[in-house]
Amino acid sequence: MDFLTEPFSYAFLQKALIAVLLAGLNCALVGTYVVLRRMAFLGGALGHTILPGVAFAFLKGFNLFFGALGASLATALGVAALSSQKRMREDTAIGVVLAGMFALGILLMSMASSYRDFEAIVFGSVLGVTGADLAIVASVTVIILVILCLWHKELELTSLDPEYARVIGIEPNRMRLLVLLLASLAVVSAVQVVGALLTIALLITPAACATLLMRSVSGIMILASVVAVLSGFVGLLLSYHFDLSSGACIVLVATGCFLLVWVYRFIRPLGH
């Protein structure tokens, strides 16, 4: 029991655990729609395109979270605008926005005194989470939960059958934009936990794992949340006891869960 409880006797690890659990919940819930809509590339794009926002916020001296959020929302809106044209596919739009925003981020980062100033954002720094950071992440969680409660049916239907949704009066493009905005919030909430480079894993892997076992959207969301929370808890334990990168440990635990489930599904196909 000491192995499980000893780390969380420290206040900074208690804050880290709360941040991990909230960020994991955010990513699992939103990631369900991202996976069902086959928008996995989006998660990686959002993680990388926050860099110009972070760099700008750092250079101007205001909260990095809001810089990251601004860049992430700009990415989501840019992708939505470009892909609304029938001549451009969504993955192409994501690639264009990703390249431009990432290049802008590198340009702004080069204006800082050292790239080391951005290590916490790029690689994650969950052990440095403050009370203010927790308040922001908790606010994001509340916003996501409220939106999902209000528009869950519309989001589910447009994810599974967009044509039928259009027939009954639900506009799929608006729901797709809503998913993009939710993904932006989820990714930004997870950046300090696992870093910009690994946010795609927290957004995609738990949901992908859950889709291998569950048939309903609600079931996928619940199981994805369990995988994300479990990965965060175990990842922090491994990080503390073996002095390893917390973000990498969290992601590797989630990846391990996915591989175990994938092997199980390979041996025993769904429906047996």
C-alpha positions as CSV (number, residue, x, y, z in Angstrom):
1,M,0.0,0.0,0.0
2,D,2.9,2.4,0.7
3,F,3.9,2.0,-3.0
4,L,0.4,3.4,-3.9
5,T,-0.1,6.1,-1.2
6,E,3.4,7.4,-0.4
7,P,3.8,9.6,-3.4
8,F,0.5,11.4,-2.8
9,S,1.5,12.5,0.7
10,Y,3.2,15.4,-1.0
11,A,1.1,18.4,-1.9
12,F,2.7,18.9,-5.3
13,L,1.9,15.3,-6.3
14,Q,-1.7,15.7,-5.0
15,K,-2.1,18.7,-7.4
16,A,-0.4,16.7,-10.2
17,L,-2.8,13.8,-9.7
18,I,-5.9,16.1,-9.8
19,A,-4.5,17.7,-13.0
20,V,-3.9,14.3,-14.6
21,L,-7.3,13.0,-13.7
22,L,-9.1,16.1,-15.0
23,A,-7.0,16.3,-18.2
24,G,-7.5,12.6,-18.8
25,L,-11.2,12.9,-18.4
26,N,-11.4,15.9,-20.8
27,C,-9.3,14.0,-23.5
28,A,-11.2,10.7,-23.1
29,L,-14.7,12.3,-23.5
30,V,-13.8,14.5,-26.4
31,G,-11.4,11.9,-27.9
32,T,-14.4,9.6,-28.3
33,Y,-15.9,11.9,-30.9
34,V,-12.5,12.5,-32.5
35,V,-11.9,8.8,-32.9
36,L,-15.5,8.0,-34.2
37,R,-15.1,10.8,-36.7
38,R,-11.7,9.6,-37.8
39,M,-10.0,12.9,-37.0
40,A,-7.0,11.5,-35.1
41,F,-4.6,13.6,-37.2
42,L,-6.3,16.6,-35.6
43,G,-5.0,15.8,-32.1
44,G,-1.4,15.9,-33.3
45,A,-2.0,19.1,-35.2
46,L,-3.6,20.9,-32.2
47,G,-0.7,19.8,-29.9
48,H,1.9,21.3,-32.3
49,T,0.0,24.4,-33.4
50,I,-0.2,25.8,-29.8
51,L,3.5,26.7,-30.1
52,P,3.0,30.1,-31.6
53,G,0.4,31.0,-28.9
54,V,2.7,29.8,-26.1
55,A,5.7,31.6,-27.6
56,F,3.7,34.8,-28.0
57,A,2.4,34.6,-24.5
58,F,5.9,34.0,-23.1
59,L,7.4,37.0,-25.0
60,K,4.5,39.3,-23.9
61,G,4.6,38.0,-20.3
62,F,1.0,36.7,-19.8
63,N,-0.3,33.2,-18.9
64,L,0.9,30.5,-21.3
65,F,-2.4,28.7,-21.0
66,F,-4.3,31.5,-22.6
67,G,-1.7,31.8,-25.4
68,A,-2.0,28.0,-26.0
69,L,-5.8,28.2,-26.0
70,G,-5.9,31.1,-28.4
71,A,-3.6,29.3,-30.9
72,S,-5.6,26.1,-30.5
73,L,-8.9,27.8,-31.2
74,A,-7.4,29.6,-34.2
75,T,-6.3,26.2,-35.5
76,A,-9.7,24.7,-35.0
77,L,-11.5,27.6,-36.7
78,G,-8.9,27.7,-39.5
79,V,-9.4,24.0,-40.2
80,A,-13.1,24.3,-40.1
81,A,-13.1,27.3,-42.6
82,L,-10.7,25.6,-45.1
83,S,-12.4,22.2,-45.0
84,S,-15.8,23.8,-45.5
85,Q,-14.9,24.2,-49.1
86,K,-15.7,21.0,-51.0
87,R,-12.4,21.2,-53.0
88,M,-10.3,20.7,-49.8
89,R,-10.4,17.6,-47.7
90,E,-10.2,18.0,-43.9
91,D,-6.8,16.2,-43.6
92,T,-5.4,18.6,-46.2
93,A,-6.7,21.6,-44.3
94,I,-5.1,20.2,-41.1
95,G,-1.8,19.7,-42.8
96,V,-1.8,23.3,-44.2
97,V,-2.7,24.9,-40.9
98,L,-0.3,22.6,-39.0
99,A,2.7,23.6,-41.2
100,G,2.0,27.3,-41.0
101,M,1.3,27.5,-37.3
102,F,4.3,25.2,-36.4
103,A,6.6,27.4,-38.5
104,L,5.3,30.5,-36.8
105,G,5.8,28.9,-33.4
106,I,9.4,28.1,-34.2
107,L,9.9,31.7,-35.5
108,L,8.6,33.2,-32.3
109,M,10.5,30.7,-30.1
110,S,13.7,31.8,-31.8
111,M,13.1,35.3,-30.5
112,A,13.4,34.1,-26.9
113,S,16.7,33.9,-25.1
114,S,16.6,30.1,-24.9
115,Y,14.6,27.2,-26.2
116,R,14.8,25.8,-22.7
117,D,12.1,28.3,-21.7
118,F,9.6,26.2,-23.5
119,E,10.6,22.7,-22.3
120,A,7.6,22.6,-19.8
121,I,5.1,23.1,-22.6
122,V,6.8,20.8,-25.2
123,F,7.6,17.9,-22.8
124,G,5.1,18.5,-20.0
125,S,5.6,19.6,-16.4
126,V,2.8,18.1,-14.4
127,L,4.8,18.2,-11.1
128,G,4.9,22.0,-11.4
129,V,1.1,22.4,-11.5
130,T,-0.1,25.3,-9.4
131,G,-3.5,26.0,-7.8
132,A,-4.2,28.5,-10.6
133,D,-3.5,25.9,-13.2
134,L,-5.9,23.5,-11.5
135,A,-8.6,26.1,-11.5
136,I,-8.2,26.6,-15.2
137,V,-8.2,22.9,-16.0
138,A,-11.2,22.3,-13.8
139,S,-13.0,25.2,-15.6
140,V,-12.3,23.5,-18.9
141,T,-13.7,20.2,-17.5
142,V,-16.9,21.9,-16.5
143,I,-17.3,23.6,-19.9
144,I,-16.7,20.3,-21.7
145,L,-19.2,18.4,-19.5
146,V,-21.9,21.1,-19.9
147,I,-21.5,21.1,-23.7
148,L,-21.6,17.3,-23.9
149,C,-24.7,17.2,-21.7
150,L,-26.4,19.8,-23.9
151,W,-25.4,18.4,-27.3
152,H,-24.5,14.8,-26.8
153,K,-27.3,13.4,-28.9
154,E,-26.5,15.7,-31.8
155,L,-22.8,15.0,-31.6
156,E,-23.4,11.2,-31.4
157,L,-25.8,11.2,-34.4
158,T,-23.6,13.3,-36.6
159,S,-20.6,11.2,-35.7
160,L,-22.3,7.9,-36.6
161,D,-24.7,8.9,-39.4
162,P,-24.3,12.5,-40.7
163,E,-26.6,12.1,-43.6
164,Y,-29.5,11.1,-41.4
165,A,-28.7,13.9,-39.0
166,R,-29.0,16.4,-41.9
167,V,-32.3,14.9,-42.9
168,I,-33.8,15.5,-39.5
169,G,-32.5,19.1,-39.3
170,I,-29.1,18.7,-37.5
171,E,-26.3,20.5,-39.3
172,P,-23.2,18.2,-39.3
173,N,-20.8,21.0,-40.1
174,R,-21.8,22.9,-37.0
175,M,-21.3,19.8,-34.9
176,R,-18.0,19.2,-36.5
177,L,-16.9,22.7,-35.6
178,L,-18.1,22.0,-32.0
179,V,-15.9,18.9,-31.9
180,L,-13.0,20.9,-33.1
181,L,-13.5,23.5,-30.4
182,L,-13.9,20.9,-27.7
183,A,-10.7,19.1,-28.9
184,S,-8.9,22.4,-28.6
185,L,-10.0,22.8,-25.0
186,A,-9.1,19.2,-24.2
187,V,-5.7,19.4,-25.8
188,V,-4.8,22.6,-24.0
189,S,-5.9,21.2,-20.7
190,A,-3.5,18.3,-21.2
191,V,-0.4,20.2,-22.4
192,Q,1.1,20.7,-19.0
193,V,0.4,17.1,-18.1
194,V,2.0,15.3,-21.0
195,G,3.5,18.1,-23.1
196,A,2.5,19.3,-26.6
197,L,4.3,16.5,-28.4
198,L,2.3,13.8,-26.5
199,T,-1.2,15.3,-26.3
200,I,-2.4,13.3,-29.3
201,A,-1.8,10.1,-27.3
202,L,-4.0,11.2,-24.4
203,L,-6.7,12.4,-26.8
204,I,-6.7,9.3,-29.0
205,T,-5.3,6.2,-27.2
206,P,-7.9,5.8,-24.4
207,A,-10.8,6.3,-26.9
208,A,-9.2,4.0,-29.4
209,C,-8.8,1.3,-26.7
210,A,-12.4,1.7,-25.7
211,T,-13.7,1.3,-29.2
212,L,-12.2,-2.2,-29.4
213,L,-14.4,-3.3,-26.5
214,M,-17.6,-1.2,-26.4
215,R,-20.4,-0.8,-29.0
216,S,-22.2,2.3,-27.7
217,V,-20.9,5.8,-27.6
218,S,-21.7,6.1,-23.9
219,G,-19.8,2.9,-23.2
220,I,-16.8,4.1,-25.2
221,M,-16.8,7.3,-23.2
222,I,-17.0,5.6,-19.9
223,L,-14.3,3.0,-20.7
224,A,-12.0,5.6,-22.3
225,S,-12.3,7.7,-19.1
226,V,-11.4,4.7,-17.0
227,V,-8.3,4.0,-19.2
228,A,-7.2,7.7,-19.1
229,V,-7.6,8.0,-15.3
230,L,-5.9,4.7,-14.7
231,S,-3.1,5.6,-17.0
232,G,-2.6,8.9,-15.3
233,F,-2.5,7.4,-11.8
234,V,-0.2,4.5,-12.7
235,G,2.0,6.8,-14.8
236,L,2.5,9.2,-11.9
237,L,3.4,6.3,-9.6
238,L,6.0,5.0,-12.1
239,S,7.4,8.4,-12.6
240,Y,7.8,9.0,-8.8
241,H,9.3,5.6,-7.9
242,F,11.6,5.2,-10.8
243,D,12.5,8.9,-11.5
244,L,11.1,8.9,-15.0
245,S,9.3,11.5,-17.2
246,S,5.7,11.7,-15.9
247,G,4.2,12.5,-19.3
248,A,6.0,9.7,-21.1
249,C,5.0,7.2,-18.3
250,I,1.3,8.2,-18.6
251,V,1.3,7.8,-22.4
252,L,3.2,4.5,-22.3
253,V,0.7,3.1,-19.7
254,A,-2.2,4.1,-22.0
255,T,-0.4,2.6,-25.0
256,G,0.1,-0.6,-23.0
257,C,-3.6,-0.8,-22.2
258,F,-4.4,-0.4,-25.9
259,L,-2.0,-3.1,-26.9
260,L,-3.4,-5.5,-24.3
261,V,-6.9,-4.9,-25.5
262,W,-5.9,-5.2,-29.1
263,V,-4.3,-8.6,-28.5
264,Y,-7.4,-9.7,-26.6
265,R,-9.6,-8.6,-29.5
266,F,-7.3,-10.3,-32.0
267,I,-7.6,-13.6,-30.1
268,R,-11.3,-13.1,-29.4
269,P,-13.1,-11.0,-32.0
270,L,-16.0,-8.8,-30.9
271,G,-19.3,-10.7,-30.7
272,H,-17.8,-13.9,-29.3
